[in-house]
Amino acid sequence: MTDLEMLSYVDHTQLKAIATWEDIEELCKEAVEYKTASVCIPPCYISRVHENFPGLNICTVVGFPLGYSVTESKVLETKKAIEDGASEVDMVVNISDVKNGDYDKVEKEIAELKKAAGENILKVIIEACYLTEEEKIAMCKAVTAAGADYIKTSTGFGTGGATLEDIELFKNHIGPDVKIKAAGGVRTLEDLRAYIEAGCSRVGASAAVKLAAQKENAVSGK
C-alpha cells in the first residue's frame, strides 16, 4: 500500500477550539483531493461543510472531549449532527462512569446513541489513557454489546493517545462486527502504516495528508 493509498483509512481531522472556517475549508479540499475516509470536524461546521462540499463524508464528535455530558444531551447532539449532514459520529463515553465501574450504564448510553445514529456509523471513544486494562476490556465488551460500529482509542485531548498495545488488546476482546479506530499521536506516515497493519480500519490524524502529499511531491520533483 502506497502512502497516498493509506489516506483512504484516515479521518482527516480538525477539532481545535480555535478552528476557523478557512481551516475547515482547507481540510475539506484536502480530503476531496486525496480521497480520505472522511473529515472529522466540530459540530458547528457540519451544515456549512455539507452545503459547500456535497458528497464529502462528514464525521463529527459528541460529548467531546470529556464525555461527562448527560446521555440526553449526547442523544440530541447525535440527532442534530445527522440532521445537519454528518454520517459518522464519534462519541466519548462517560469516563467517570467507567472509573466508577458502572459499565452497564455506559453500555446503555452507547446503545441509546446508536439508536439515535441509526444506519449511520457510531464510533465510541473510550479515552484509553485514563483506563486500566480491566476497564479497557470492559469497554470492549460494552461497545460490542451496545451495537456500536467502532471502538476508538482516544480524543487526542487526553494525557495520551493511541498505542499499538491497546490495538492488540481491543482485537482480543471486541466482537467480530466492531472495527477499531486509532487516534491521538499518529504524527508520521510510519505511525499511520503501523496502525493500519495492526488492524485499524480508521485512523484519526491531522497531519497525514500533508505528509503524504509532501513526500509524493518530493518523489515526483514538484
C-alpha angles and dihedrals in degrees: 000000000000124000091254092049090055089064089075085074094052128103094206100222139205113162103144115138090234096049110141128205088256089058092049093045091053090049091053094047089052091048092053094046096047097034099235119183091251146321115257108209142160114278092244091068100047099095093045093050091046090053097044099038107037112190095023112130107241124204123183140176132251128197086007133208106347101034099213098113112121117264093248090059092049091050091052091047090052095049092047092048092054092044089054093052110275117136098184129050126194108199127190116225120231096267091192089060090050092051089048090054093243092142095152089056091051091049091050091051092050090050090051092053092046088053089051091047093050112178091355120101119268119197119190118215110205097178092228095194089076097046137086120230090258091053092048091052090048089053091050088056093045094049090049096046093047092056099242119159101225142018112216126200105216152354094229087236098082130086092276142012138215122331129191088230090062091049090055090048092051092049090056096050111031123090122256094259096054120092129199131241122190119203139165123054098024094136107146137049087244089057091049093051092047093054093046091049089048090060108271115148091194135025124195110220139154101193105039096091094052092045093050092045093049092049092048092049091049092052093047093044096239 
